[in-house]
Amino acid sequence: MGGGPTTKTETRRGAPSGLRRGLPEGDGEGGGGEPLPDFCEVAQEISFEVLDPARVEVGLRVYLSLQHLPLVMAGSHSIGFVPEPGATAMRGCLVEGFRMSGRVDAFDPATSRGELTIKGSNAGG
């Protein structure tokens, strides 16, 4: 199934390797321990492109809205969007029913780019 090799980078959906620390070698899923958290429930650092620099400041609380390139929202205002490769992973979380929210960690007005820390919570479960 797949289109063969590609040179595109894409954010992978899986538990970060740091969450696997402490497991004996050879233990994986089904090892009887606590289940690993879903990718969407783990805090992620992602880049975003700013659409409205006047509304962006470090520490601003934001959430993502489902679009092809997920919108970064502050209240009812769209302040930016998540470009690829992060867009694919964030869109997947949103489609699965996660509310992706977090804060602006960095913003460079000269480049209209910033960094977010974002984490999902699943209202359905």
MMTF fields as JSON, N, C-alpha, C and O atoms, coordinates in Angstrom:
{
  "mmtfVersion": "1.0.0",
  "mmtfProducer": "UNKNOWN",
  "numBonds": 499,
  "numAtoms": 500,
  "numGroups": 125,
  "numChains": 1,
  "numModels": 1,
  "chainsPerModel": [1],
  "groupsPerChain": [125],
  "chainIdList": ["A"],
  "bondAtomList": [4, 2, 8, 6, 12, 10, 16, 14, 20, 18, 24, 22, 28, 26, 32, 30, 36, 34, 40, 38, 44, 42, 48, 46, 52, 50, 56, 54, 60, 58, 64, 62, 68, 66, 72, 70, 76, 74, 80, 78, 84, 82, 88, 86, 92, 90, 96, 94, 100, 98, 104, 102, 108, 106, 112, 110, 116, 114, 120, 118, 124, 122, 128, 126, 132, 130, 136, 134, 140, 138, 144, 142, 148, 146, 152, 150, 156, 154, 160, 158, 164, 162, 168, 166, 172, 170, 176, 174, 180, 178, 184, 182, 188, 186, 192, 190, 196, 194, 200, 198, 204, 202, 208, 206, 212, 210, 216, 214, 220, 218, 224, 222, 228, 226, 232, 230, 236, 234, 240, 238, 244, 242, 248, 246, 252, 250, 256, 254, 260, 258, 264, 262, 268, 266, 272, 270, 276, 274, 280, 278, 284, 282, 288, 286, 292, 290, 296, 294, 300, 298, 304, 302, 308, 306, 312, 310, 316, 314, 320, 318, 324, 322, 328, 326, 332, 330, 336, 334, 340, 338, 344, 342, 348, 346, 352, 350, 356, 354, 360, 358, 364, 362, 368, 366, 372, 370, 376, 374, 380, 378, 384, 382, 388, 386, 392, 390, 396, 394, 400, 398, 404, 402, 408, 406, 412, 410, 416, 414, 420, 418, 424, 422, 428, 426, 432, 430, 436, 434, 440, 438, 444, 442, 448, 446, 452, 450, 456, 454, 460, 458, 464, 462, 468, 466, 472, 470, 476, 474, 480, 478, 484, 482, 488, 486, 492, 490, 496, 494],
  "bondOrderList": [1, 1, 1, 1, 1, 1, 1, 1, 1, 1, 1, 1, 1, 1, 1, 1, 1, 1, 1, 1, 1, 1, 1, 1, 1, 1, 1, 1, 1, 1, 1, 1, 1, 1, 1, 1, 1, 1, 1, 1, 1, 1, 1, 1, 1, 1, 1, 1, 1, 1, 1, 1, 1, 1, 1, 1, 1, 1, 1, 1, 1, 1, 1, 1, 1, 1, 1, 1, 1, 1, 1, 1, 1, 1, 1, 1, 1, 1, 1, 1, 1, 1, 1, 1, 1, 1, 1, 1, 1, 1, 1, 1, 1, 1, 1, 1, 1, 1, 1, 1, 1, 1, 1, 1, 1, 1, 1, 1, 1, 1, 1, 1, 1, 1, 1, 1, 1, 1, 1, 1, 1, 1, 1, 1],
  "groupList": [{"groupName": "MET", "atomNameList": ["N", "CA", "C", "O"], "elementList": ["N", "C", "C", "O"], "formalChargeList": [0, 0, 0, 0], "bondAtomList": [1, 0, 2, 1, 3, 2], "bondOrderList": [1, 1, 2], "singleLetterCode": "M", "chemCompType": "L-PEPTIDE LINKING"}, {"groupName": "GLY", "atomNameList": ["N", "CA", "C", "O"], "elementList": ["N", "C", "C", "O"], "formalChargeList": [0, 0, 0, 0], "bondAtomList": [1, 0, 2, 1, 3, 2], "bondOrderList": [1, 1, 2], "singleLetterCode": "G", "chemCompType": "PEPTIDE LINKING"}, {"groupName": "PRO", "atomNameList": ["N", "CA", "C", "O"], "elementList": ["N", "C", "C", "O"], "formalChargeList": [0, 0, 0, 0], "bondAtomList": [1, 0, 2, 1, 3, 2], "bondOrderList": [1, 1, 2], "singleLetterCode": "P", "chemCompType": "L-PEPTIDE LINKING"}, {"groupName": "THR", "atomNameList": ["N", "CA", "C", "O"], "elementList": ["N", "C", "C", "O"], "formalChargeList": [0, 0, 0, 0], "bondAtomList": [1, 0, 2, 1, 3, 2], "bondOrderList": [1, 1, 2], "singleLetterCode": "T", "chemCompType": "L-PEPTIDE LINKING"}, {"groupName": "LYS", "atomNameList": ["N", "CA", "C", "O"], "elementList": ["N", "C", "C", "O"], "formalChargeList": [0, 0, 0, 0], "bondAtomList": [1, 0, 2, 1, 3, 2], "bondOrderList": [1, 1, 2], "singleLetterCode": "K", "chemCompType": "L-PEPTIDE LINKING"}, {"groupName": "GLU", "atomNameList": ["N", "CA", "C", "O"], "elementList": ["N", "C", "C", "O"], "formalChargeList": [0, 0, 0, 0], "bondAtomList": [1, 0, 2, 1, 3, 2], "bondOrderList": [1, 1, 2], "singleLetterCode": "E", "chemCompType": "L-PEPTIDE LINKING"}, {"groupName": "ARG", "atomNameList": ["N", "CA", "C", "O"], "elementList": ["N", "C", "C", "O"], "formalChargeList": [0, 0, 0, 0], "bondAtomList": [1, 0, 2, 1, 3, 2], "bondOrderList": [1, 1, 2], "singleLetterCode": "R", "chemCompType": "L-PEPTIDE LINKING"}, {"groupName": "ALA", "atomNameList": ["N", "CA", "C", "O"], "elementList": ["N", "C", "C", "O"], "formalChargeList": [0, 0, 0, 0], "bondAtomList": [1, 0, 2, 1, 3, 2], "bondOrderList": [1, 1, 2], "singleLetterCode": "A", "chemCompType": "L-PEPTIDE LINKING"}, {"groupName": "SER", "atomNameList": ["N", "CA", "C", "O"], "elementList": ["N", "C", "C", "O"], "formalChargeList": [0, 0, 0, 0], "bondAtomList": [1, 0, 2, 1, 3, 2], "bondOrderList": [1, 1, 2], "singleLetterCode": "S", "chemCompType": "L-PEPTIDE LINKING"}, {"groupName": "LEU", "atomNameList": ["N", "CA", "C", "O"], "elementList": ["N", "C", "C", "O"], "formalChargeList": [0, 0, 0, 0], "bondAtomList": [1, 0, 2, 1, 3, 2], "bondOrderList": [1, 1, 2], "singleLetterCode": "L", "chemCompType": "L-PEPTIDE LINKING"}, {"groupName": "ASP", "atomNameList": ["N", "CA", "C", "O"], "elementList": ["N", "C", "C", "O"], "formalChargeList": [0, 0, 0, 0], "bondAtomList": [1, 0, 2, 1, 3, 2], "bondOrderList": [1, 1, 2], "singleLetterCode": "D", "chemCompType": "L-PEPTIDE LINKING"}, {"groupName": "PHE", "atomNameList": ["N", "CA", "C", "O"], "elementList": ["N", "C", "C", "O"], "formalChargeList": [0, 0, 0, 0], "bondAtomList": [1, 0, 2, 1, 3, 2], "bondOrderList": [1, 1, 2], "singleLetterCode": "F", "chemCompType": "L-PEPTIDE LINKING"}, {"groupName": "CYS", "atomNameList": ["N", "CA", "C", "O"], "elementList": ["N", "C", "C", "O"], "formalChargeList": [0, 0, 0, 0], "bondAtomList": [1, 0, 2, 1, 3, 2], "bondOrderList": [1, 1, 2], "singleLetterCode": "C", "chemCompType": "L-PEPTIDE LINKING"}, {"groupName": "VAL", "atomNameList": ["N", "CA", "C", "O"], "elementList": ["N", "C", "C", "O"], "formalChargeList": [0, 0, 0, 0], "bondAtomList": [1, 0, 2, 1, 3, 2], "bondOrderList": [1, 1, 2], "singleLetterCode": "V", "chemCompType": "L-PEPTIDE LINKING"}, {"groupName": "GLN", "atomNameList": ["N", "CA", "C", "O"], "elementList": ["N", "C", "C", "O"], "formalChargeList": [0, 0, 0, 0], "bondAtomList": [1, 0, 2, 1, 3, 2], "bondOrderList": [1, 1, 2], "singleLetterCode": "Q", "chemCompType": "L-PEPTIDE LINKING"}, {"groupName": "ILE", "atomNameList": ["N", "CA", "C", "O"], "elementList": ["N", "C", "C", "O"], "formalChargeList": [0, 0, 0, 0], "bondAtomList": [1, 0, 2, 1, 3, 2], "bondOrderList": [1, 1, 2], "singleLetterCode": "I", "chemCompType": "L-PEPTIDE LINKING"}, {"groupName": "TYR", "atomNameList": ["N", "CA", "C", "O"], "elementList": ["N", "C", "C", "O"], "formalChargeList": [0, 0, 0, 0], "bondAtomList": [1, 0, 2, 1, 3, 2], "bondOrderList": [1, 1, 2], "singleLetterCode": "Y", "chemCompType": "L-PEPTIDE LINKING"}, {"groupName": "HIS", "atomNameList": ["N", "CA", "C", "O"], "elementList": ["N", "C", "C", "O"], "formalChargeList": [0, 0, 0, 0], "bondAtomList": [1, 0, 2, 1, 3, 2], "bondOrderList": [1, 1, 2], "singleLetterCode": "H", "chemCompType": "L-PEPTIDE LINKING"}, {"groupName": "ASN", "atomNameList": ["N", "CA", "C", "O"], "elementList": ["N", "C", "C", "O"], "formalChargeList": [0, 0, 0, 0], "bondAtomList": [1, 0, 2, 1, 3, 2], "bondOrderList": [1, 1, 2], "singleLetterCode": "N", "chemCompType": "L-PEPTIDE LINKING"}],
  "groupTypeList": [0, 1, 1, 1, 2, 3, 3, 4, 3, 5, 3, 6, 6, 1, 7, 2, 8, 1, 9, 6, 6, 1, 9, 2, 5, 1, 10, 1, 5, 1, 1, 1, 1, 5, 2, 9, 2, 10, 11, 12, 5, 13, 7, 14, 5, 15, 8, 11, 5, 13, 9, 10, 2, 7, 6, 13, 5, 13, 1, 9, 6, 13, 16, 9, 8, 9, 14, 17, 9, 2, 9, 13, 0, 7, 1, 8, 17, 8, 15, 1, 11, 13, 2, 5, 2, 1, 7, 3, 7, 0, 6, 1, 12, 9, 13, 5, 1, 11, 6, 0, 8, 1, 6, 13, 10, 7, 11, 10, 2, 7, 3, 8, 6, 1, 5, 9, 3, 15, 4, 1, 8, 18, 7, 1, 1],
  "groupIdList": [1, 2, 3, 4, 5, 6, 7, 8, 9, 10, 11, 12, 13, 14, 15, 16, 17, 18, 19, 20, 21, 22, 23, 24, 25, 26, 27, 28, 29, 30, 31, 32, 33, 34, 35, 36, 37, 38, 39, 40, 41, 42, 43, 44, 45, 46, 47, 48, 49, 50, 51, 52, 53, 54, 55, 56, 57, 58, 59, 60, 61, 62, 63, 64, 65, 66, 67, 68, 69, 70, 71, 72, 73, 74, 75, 76, 77, 78, 79, 80, 81, 82, 83, 84, 85, 86, 87, 88, 89, 90, 91, 92, 93, 94, 95, 96, 97, 98, 99, 100, 101, 102, 103, 104, 105, 106, 107, 108, 109, 110, 111, 112, 113, 114, 115, 116, 117, 118, 119, 120, 121, 122, 123, 124, 125],
  "secStructList": [7, 7, 7, 7, 7, 7, 7, 7, 7, 7, 7, 7, 7, 1, 7, 7, 4, 4, 4, 4, 6, 6, 7, 7, 6, 6, 7, 7, 6, 6, 1, 1, 1, 7, 7, 7, 7, 7, 4, 4, 4, 1, 7, 3, 3, 3, 3, 3, 3, 3, 1, 7, 4, 4, 4, 7, 7, 6, 6, 7, 3, 3, 3, 3, 3, 7, 1, 1, 1, 7, 3, 3, 3, 3, 6, 6, 3, 3, 3, 3, 3, 7, 7, 6, 6, 2, 2, 2, 2, 2, 2, 2, 2, 2, 2, 6, 6, 3, 3, 3, 3, 3, 3, 3, 3, 3, 3, 3, 6, 6, 6, 6, 3, 3, 3, 3, 3, 3, 3, 3, 3, 3, 6, 6, 7],
  "xCoordList": [0.859, 0.0, 0.885, 1.636, 1.121, 1.953, 2.466, 2.355, 3.012, 3.495, 4.99, 5.569, 5.631, 7.068, 7.825, 7.241, 9.112, 9.946, 9.583, 9.116, 9.808, 9.529, 10.612, 11.273, 10.783, 11.754, 11.065, 11.735, 9.725, 8.984, 9.161, 9.2, 9.267, 9.301, 7.879, 7.1, 7.55, 6.216, 6.325, 7.082, 5.567, 5.572, 4.96, 3.841, 5.687, 5.213, 4.295, 4.498, 3.29, 2.36, 2.786, 2.668, 3.267, 3.683, 4.185, 4.443, 4.327, 4.803, 6.272, 7.059, 6.66, 8.07, 8.907, 8.444, 10.135, 10.988, 11.222, 11.441, 11.181, 11.381, 10.323, 10.569, 9.142, 8.088, 8.341, 7.728, 9.231, 9.494, 10.6, 10.841, 11.286, 12.361, 11.877, 10.733, 12.737, 12.391, 11.809, 11.655, 11.481, 10.981, 12.152, 13.151, 12.061, 13.133, 13.277, 12.298, 14.482, 14.719, 13.83, 13.703, 13.225, 12.347, 10.896, 10.009, 10.616, 9.232, 8.68, 9.333, 7.516, 6.857, 5.413, 5.08, 4.553, 3.138, 2.718, 3.269, 1.766, 1.296, 2.175, 2.025, 3.092, 3.989, 3.338, 3.998, 2.06, 1.369, 1.491, 0.812, 2.334, 2.49, 1.403, 0.435, 1.585, 0.651, 0.689, 1.764, -0.463, -0.448, 0.227, 0.124, 0.912, 1.552, 0.482, -0.528, 0.683, -0.317, -0.366, 0.618, -1.525, -1.703, -0.832, -0.625, -0.327, 0.491, -0.183, 0.475, -1.484, -2.213, -2.273, -2.48, -2.095, -2.165, -0.819, -0.736, 0.225, 1.572, 1.873, 1.597, 2.433, 2.773, 3.743, 4.759, 3.418, 4.225, 4.679, 3.926, 5.898, 6.38, 6.274, 6.888, 5.494, 5.296, 5.453, 5.271, 5.793, 5.935, 4.59, 3.726, 4.436, 3.257, 3.629, 4.603, 2.838, 3.015, 1.968, 0.79, 2.398, 1.537, 0.806, 1.41, -0.509, -1.337, -1.62, -1.775, -1.685, -2.045, -1.052, -1.342, 0.142, 1.179, 0.736, 1.272, -0.212, -0.659, -1.332, -1.402, -1.822, -2.53, -1.663, -2.141, -0.389, 0.461, 1.43, 2.074, 1.519, 2.52, 2.888, 2.074, 4.096, 4.557, 3.685, 3.396, 3.275, 2.422, 0.937, 0.13, 0.563, -0.834, -1.421, -0.812, -2.591, -3.285, -3.948, -4.61, -3.767, -4.289, -4.895, -4.7, -5.634, -6.13, -6.14, -6.052, -6.25, -6.252, -7.664, -8.476, -7.942, -9.222, -8.978, -8.023, -9.838, -9.663, -9.81, -10.867, -8.751, -8.669, -7.612, -6.942, -7.445, -6.363, -5.033, -4.278, -4.751, -3.637, -4.296, -4.843, -4.257, -4.993, -4.727, -3.587, -5.811, -5.71, -5.323, -5.778, -4.483, -4.124, -5.055, -5.045, -5.866, -6.885, -6.559, -6.088, -6.819, -6.741, -8.117, -8.458, -8.9, -10.29, -11.032, -11.024, -11.668, -12.387, -11.592, -12.129, -10.309, -9.483, -8.465, -7.778, -8.375, -7.347, -6.063, -6.027, -5.003, -3.742, -2.67, -1.611, -2.941, -1.947, -2.411, -3.577, -1.467, -1.781, -0.55, 0.576, -0.787, 0.282, 0.627, -0.216, 1.868, 2.263, 2.704, 2.854, 2.907, 3.472, 4.903, 5.542, 5.452, 4.879, 3.978, 3.284, 3.954, 3.141, 1.648, 0.888, 1.21, -0.216, -0.86, -1.978, -0.19, -0.764, -1.05, -2.136, -0.094, -0.276, -1.365, -2.212, -1.358, -2.346, -3.751, -4.726, -3.846, -5.135, -5.669, -6.863, -4.786, -5.194, -5.761, -6.765, -5.136, -5.628, -7.004, -7.901, -7.162, -8.441, -9.547, -10.662, -9.247, -10.227, -10.61, -11.76, -9.676, -9.951, -10.747, -11.111, -11.016, -11.847, -11.084, -11.683, -9.783, -9.013, -9.151, -9.195, -9.221, -9.14, -7.673, -7.137, -7.03, -5.605, -5.445, -5.823, -4.88, -4.715, -3.347, -2.704, -2.925, -1.616, -1.301, -2.168, -0.033, 0.405, 1.484, 2.124, 1.656, 2.73, 4.005, 4.047, 5.041, 6.324, 7.304, 8.127, 7.219, 8.15, 7.463, 6.594, 7.876, 7.334, 8.375, 8.939, 8.629, 9.574, 8.808, 8.449, 8.549, 7.788, 8.483, 7.816, 9.808, 10.542, 10.244, 10.218, 10.02, 9.766, 8.31, 7.919, 7.502, 6.102, 5.973, 5.064, 6.902, 6.871, 6.946, 7.468, 6.41, 6.438, 6.471, 6.432, 6.544, 6.556, 5.441, 5.199, 4.768, 3.703, 4.06, 4.767, 3.582, 3.498, 2.023, 1.226, 1.652, 0.256, 0.034, 0.888, -1.107, -1.425, -2.914, -3.723, -3.268, -4.659, -5.36, -4.751, -6.641, -7.498, -8.711, -9.24, -9.133, -10.217, -11.49, -11.643, -12.393, -13.649, -14.516, -15.377, -14.296, -15.115, -14.644, -15.341, -13.492, -13.033, -12.071, -11.567],
  "yCoordList": [-1.169, 0.0, 1.205, 1.0, 2.031, 3.184, 3.56, 2.806, 4.704, 5.211, 5.051, 5.671, 4.239, 4.053, 5.114, 5.868, 5.175, 6.131, 7.575, 7.878, 8.449, 9.867, 10.689, 10.221, 11.904, 12.797, 13.772, 14.566, 13.726, 14.624, 14.207, 13.02, 15.217, 14.911, 15.006, 15.852, 14.142, 14.147, 13.829, 12.945, 14.55, 14.274, 12.912, 12.648, 12.047, 10.693, 10.672, 11.421, 9.815, 9.64, 8.42, 7.291, 8.644, 7.55, 8.139, 9.34, 7.327, 7.824, 8.188, 7.414, 9.354, 9.734, 8.691, 8.081, 8.49, 7.459, 7.672, 6.703, 8.899, 9.186, 8.546, 8.308, 8.262, 7.635, 6.149, 5.52, 5.592, 4.164, 3.832, 2.657, 4.856, 4.605, 3.787, 3.918, 2.957, 2.169, 0.816, -0.014, 0.559, -0.75, -1.693, -1.303, -2.906, -3.864, -4.085, -4.0, -4.366, -4.582, -5.711, -6.746, -5.507, -6.517, -6.301, -6.844, -5.521, -5.249, -4.221, -3.22, -4.46, -3.519, -3.448, -3.644, -3.172, -3.143, -4.525, -5.524, -4.591, -5.869, -6.418, -7.579, -5.614, -6.053, -6.057, -6.39, -5.696, -5.735, -4.455, -4.311, -3.516, -2.259, -1.279, -1.621, -0.062, 1.0, 1.243, 1.206, 1.492, 1.789, 3.134, 4.058, 3.22, 4.483, 5.486, 5.107, 6.763, 7.768, 7.914, 7.678, 8.306, 8.577, 9.769, 10.669, 9.775, 10.882, 12.23, 13.191, 12.29, 13.549, 14.057, 15.251, 13.166, 13.541, 13.98, 14.385, 13.899, 14.268, 15.676, 15.988, 16.525, 17.892, 17.859, 17.165, 18.617, 18.687, 20.121, 21.063, 20.284, 21.6, 21.649, 20.845, 22.595, 22.706, 24.157, 25.09, 24.317, 25.648, 26.113, 25.308, 27.426, 27.975, 29.247, 29.918, 29.567, 30.785, 31.788, 31.456, 32.998, 34.032, 34.793, 35.232, 34.938, 35.712, 37.112, 38.056, 37.243, 38.514, 38.832, 38.579, 39.397, 39.652, 40.552, 40.442, 41.422, 42.339, 41.601, 42.128, 40.398, 39.634, 38.575, 37.875, 38.441, 37.366, 37.887, 38.92, 37.153, 37.44, 36.124, 35.203, 36.047, 34.851, 34.631, 35.566, 33.391, 33.03, 33.031, 32.58, 33.53, 33.587, 32.178, 31.29, 31.956, 30.668, 30.514, 31.431, 29.356, 29.109, 27.707, 26.872, 27.476, 26.145, 26.026, 27.029, 24.796, 24.568, 24.316, 23.693, 24.81, 24.611, 23.798, 24.055, 22.822, 21.902, 22.59, 23.127, 22.562, 23.014, 22.144, 21.367, 22.255, 21.501, 21.818, 20.91, 23.088, 23.534, 24.091, 25.193, 23.345, 23.757, 25.207, 25.672, 25.903, 27.299, 27.38, 26.579, 28.349, 28.651, 29.774, 30.868, 29.479, 30.412, 30.937, 30.2, 32.221, 32.851, 33.464, 34.483, 32.839, 33.274, 32.982, 31.848, 33.986, 33.798, 34.297, 34.384, 34.626, 35.176, 34.176, 33.518, 34.068, 33.237, 34.057, 35.125, 33.551, 34.302, 33.659, 34.247, 32.445, 31.774, 30.394, 30.035, 29.625, 28.257, 27.385, 27.877, 26.086, 25.108, 24.597, 23.984, 24.843, 24.342, 22.874, 22.334, 22.247, 20.896, 20.968, 21.997, 19.968, 18.642, 18.51, 17.5, 19.472, 19.364, 19.352, 18.812, 19.941, 20.027, 18.654, 18.467, 17.699, 16.364, 15.714, 15.171, 15.762, 15.149, 15.87, 15.218, 17.197, 17.95, 17.751, 17.637, 17.712, 17.475, 16.097, 15.944, 15.098, 13.757, 13.748, 13.084, 14.476, 14.559, 15.215, 14.75, 16.289, 16.995, 16.107, 16.095, 15.369, 14.466, 13.362, 12.921, 12.911, 11.869, 12.395, 11.622, 13.691, 14.26, 14.914, 15.265, 15.089, 15.752, 17.262, 17.807, 17.929, 19.4, 19.708, 19.388, 20.329, 20.636, 22.07, 23.015, 22.225, 23.566, 23.695, 22.702, 24.931, 25.18, 26.654, 27.48, 26.982, 28.38, 28.687, 27.791, 29.971, 30.449, 30.501, 31.169, 29.799, 29.787, 30.808, 31.35, 31.069, 32.002, 32.616, 32.006, 33.848, 34.547, 35.513, 36.306, 35.443, 36.335, 37.194, 36.706, 38.464, 39.315, 39.527, 39.779, 39.429, 39.64, 38.547, 38.814, 37.323, 36.199, 35.757, 34.912, 36.322, 35.916, 34.414, 33.747, 33.907, 32.506, 32.437, 33.334, 31.346, 31.155, 29.684, 28.817, 29.421, 28.052, 27.937, 28.852, 26.786, 26.486, 25.239, 24.366, 25.153, 23.875, 23.561, 24.351, 22.407, 22.051, 20.628, 19.759, 20.402, 19.098, 18.844, 19.768, 17.606, 17.276, 16.691, 16.025, 16.952, 16.288, 15.78, 16.466, 14.585, 13.958, 14.021, 13.304, 14.878, 15.061, 13.808, 13.594, 12.988, 11.79, 10.619, 9.606, 10.703, 9.529, 9.882, 9.016],
  "zCoordList": [0.0, 0.0, 0.0, 0.953, -0.391, -0.236, -1.588, -2.554, -1.643, -2.903, -3.079, -3.97, -2.259, -2.388, -1.629, -0.85, -1.85, -1.106, -1.442, -2.54, -0.474, -0.679, 0.003, 0.93, -0.464, 0.165, 1.106, 1.767, 1.178, 2.056, 3.501, 3.824, 4.371, 5.795, 6.318, 5.878, 7.248, 7.822, 9.302, 9.701, 10.11, 11.527, 11.749, 11.309, 12.428, 12.673, 13.883, 14.838, 13.842, 14.947, 15.729, 15.254, 16.897, 17.771, 19.061, 19.138, 20.063, 21.343, 21.238, 20.692, 21.751, 21.73, 22.461, 23.425, 22.005, 22.578, 24.065, 24.792, 24.532, 25.944, 26.826, 28.008, 26.267, 27.053, 27.248, 28.111, 26.46, 26.543, 27.528, 27.806, 28.069, 29.015, 30.189, 30.622, 30.692, 31.855, 31.521, 32.417, 30.271, 29.89, 29.688, 29.084, 30.167, 29.909, 28.414, 27.671, 27.976, 26.557, 26.066, 26.721, 24.929, 24.363, 24.75, 24.092, 25.8, 26.16, 25.194, 24.9, 24.716, 23.821, 24.227, 25.396, 23.277, 23.572, 24.019, 23.556, 24.899, 25.395, 26.498, 26.878, 27.025, 28.078, 29.448, 30.433, 29.545, 30.819, 31.621, 32.638, 31.201, 31.928, 31.548, 30.869, 31.999, 31.655, 30.153, 29.555, 29.529, 28.094, 27.846, 28.653, 26.723, 26.356, 25.967, 25.374, 26.29, 25.904, 24.389, 23.689, 23.909, 22.493, 22.121, 22.935, 20.908, 20.401, 20.676, 21.075, 20.461, 20.587, 22.021, 22.241, 23.007, 24.411, 24.985, 26.145, 24.175, 24.607, 24.101, 22.942, 24.953, 24.539, 23.365, 23.402, 22.327, 21.105, 20.883, 21.132, 20.421, 20.002, 18.488, 17.788, 17.986, 16.546, 16.104, 16.886, 14.837, 14.245, 13.706, 13.357, 13.649, 12.986, 12.258, 12.6, 11.246, 10.46, 10.921, 11.044, 11.172, 11.744, 10.637, 9.658, 10.817, 9.886, 10.417, 9.642, 11.741, 12.361, 13.483, 14.652, 13.128, 14.129, 15.283, 16.386, 15.052, 16.103, 17.257, 18.367, 17.012, 18.043, 18.72, 19.612, 18.313, 18.828, 19.879, 19.698, 20.977, 22.003, 22.685, 22.753, 23.181, 23.88, 25.112, 25.858, 25.311, 26.438, 26.114, 26.927, 24.935, 24.524, 24.458, 23.861, 25.058, 25.012, 23.65, 23.167, 23.039, 21.7, 21.619, 22.502, 20.536, 20.206, 18.695, 17.986, 18.199, 16.761, 16.265, 16.948, 15.07, 14.409, 13.143, 12.409, 12.89, 11.775, 10.421, 10.088, 9.668, 8.285, 7.618, 8.299, 6.306, 5.655, 6.335, 6.68, 6.525, 7.362, 8.617, 8.58, 9.746, 10.947, 11.339, 11.351, 11.658, 12.07, 13.539, 14.356, 13.867, 15.246, 15.683, 15.118, 16.709, 17.156, 18.549, 19.414, 18.745, 20.067, 20.294, 19.693, 21.16, 21.319, 20.027, 19.547, 19.466, 18.21, 17.002, 15.898, 17.211, 16.141, 15.636, 16.418, 14.318, 13.694, 13.641, 13.029, 14.288, 14.311, 13.438, 13.221, 12.934, 12.108, 11.696, 11.853, 11.162, 10.738, 10.922, 10.991, 10.999, 11.142, 9.743, 9.087, 9.273, 7.954, 8.051, 9.147, 6.904, 6.875, 7.37, 7.146, 8.018, 8.184, 9.401, 9.522, 10.301, 11.506, 11.248, 12.052, 10.13, 9.833, 9.736, 10.218, 9.131, 8.951, 10.296, 10.502, 11.21, 12.527, 13.317, 13.929, 13.315, 14.077, 13.494, 14.237, 12.168, 11.518, 11.926, 12.179, 11.989, 12.397, 13.803, 14.059, 14.718, 16.095, 16.135, 16.838, 15.384, 15.36, 14.791, 15.313, 13.733, 13.127, 14.109, 14.118, 14.929, 15.922, 17.118, 18.004, 17.151, 18.204, 19.338, 20.355, 19.195, 20.241, 20.12, 19.018, 21.266, 21.3, 21.552, 22.613, 20.579, 20.65, 21.134, 20.441, 22.335, 22.887, 23.549, 23.889, 23.72, 24.313, 24.368, 24.653, 24.089, 24.206, 23.16, 22.611, 22.912, 22.039, 22.873, 23.906, 22.427, 23.139, 22.584, 23.322, 21.297, 20.652, 19.445, 18.822, 19.128, 17.964, 17.436, 18.19, 16.134, 15.474, 14.47, 13.398, 14.794, 13.876, 12.533, 11.529, 12.501, 11.246, 10.226, 9.025, 10.69, 9.773, 9.773, 8.967, 10.673, 10.85, 11.135, 10.641, 11.94, 12.353, 13.863, 14.525, 14.391, 15.822, 16.168, 15.295, 17.468, 17.993, 19.026, 19.813, 19.003, 19.953, 20.739, 20.237, 21.955, 22.656, 22.696, 23.204, 22.161, 22.004, 22.513, 22.339, 23.136, 23.699, 23.522, 23.606, 23.282, 23.058, 24.264, 25.1, 24.334, 25.302, 24.526, 23.652, 24.858, 24.125, 24.945, 25.934, 24.527, 25.248, 25.172, 26.026, 24.162, 23.99, 24.82, 24.874, 25.474, 26.201, 27.169, 27.883]
}
